[in-house]
Amino acid sequence: MSRQAPRAGFTDVDWETDREFYVRCLEYQSSSPFTQMYKRRTFDLLDMRPGHRVLDVGCGLGQDVLAMAELIGPTGEAVGLDLSRTMIEEARKRSQATDLPVSYYHGDAHGLPFADGSFDRCHADRTFQHLPHPERALAEMIRVTGPGGKLLIVEPDHETLVIDTPYREVTRRFLAFRSDTLAQGDIAHRLYRMFKEFRLADVAVEAATQVSTDYEATNSVMRFDGGIRVAQEHGVVTEEEADRWVAYIEEAAREDRFLCALTYFITVGRKPA
Ligand SMILES: C[S@@+](CC[C@H](N)C(=O)[O-])C[C@H]1O[C@@H](n2cnc3c(N)ncnc32)[C@H](O)[C@@H]1O
């Protein structure tokens, strides 16, 4: 059986049959206190000022674009770009009721449809994990940022995902496979080096860990039960191992002792003046 991981999901939402799942997933995530906490921190680090022109690469439903527009005021402009037409339509719908200075573009992070140096700030939240060519996308973010402008990328590091089970070996195999199903499961801890290699200035990195003890909520986004079945189909775990693993996780949830954790890295830098 092939161990090669399947790839789709957020890498190409429009290709998926259940696009509503991805919309719901972003809605759910944005309502979590952890997400709100780390997003506040990313906005602080970006140091947005009135009048700034800011870009959000992989803007999803556009929630960050709206939040950034509040910070830069009526003389600035917040621009969201996404590969998915579904996401751009949703983002446009959600900004209809506001008169904030926002605009949305359908486009690809690997070839941004913007002029050199046209933004003061450039931001991407959980987009790079889904990109086939993250170096190209980072080069594009740097190109469209003006001299002295700040860039920030935040990503969960799927190599840091832990789930408490007594089946340590099976859990390890499953989580390694799961990380490999993403285009860039380990991008979060590679970005610091990439920022340095691209000769950005004032590069800094911070981490924040999301700890979850709510299986239902976590599974609705992470889909552990379905994921281990995909691992089974690819010969990574046996049917018996998958059955035991799911039975344990569900029992842990019923008995209120489920725990998983995932660390996010926030990497920030400045384009030299
Ligand atoms: C996990 S979502 C995050 C959305 C948003 N940044 C947020 O924080 O809610 C990842 C987003 O990246 C978009 N995306 C994936 N590949 C892309 C690409 N090549 N160019 C632009 N956007 C892309 C997806 O369509 C999706 O909206």
The ligand as an ORCA input file, in Angstrom:
! r2SCAN-3c Opt
* xyz 0 1
  C      -6.178     27.751      7.200
  S      -6.777     28.954      6.083
  C      -6.389     30.460      6.975
  C      -7.265     31.616      6.547
  C      -7.000     32.936      7.279
  N      -5.654     33.395      7.085
  C      -7.328     32.849      8.752
  O      -6.440     33.080      9.587
  O      -8.496     32.552      9.099
  C      -5.596     28.971      4.760
  C      -6.012     29.856      3.591
  O      -4.963     29.882      2.623
  C      -5.552     29.854      1.335
  N      -4.554     29.392      0.363
  C      -4.084     28.140      0.178
  N      -3.194     28.124     -0.826
  C      -3.071     29.409     -1.275
  C      -2.292     30.036     -2.301
  N      -1.467     29.334     -3.066
  N      -2.422     31.357     -2.476
  C      -3.293     32.082     -1.710
  N      -4.057     31.539     -0.744
  C      -3.947     30.215     -0.515
  C      -6.721     28.903      1.507
  O      -7.669     29.015      0.460
  C      -7.257     29.344      2.864
  O      -8.213     30.370      2.758
*
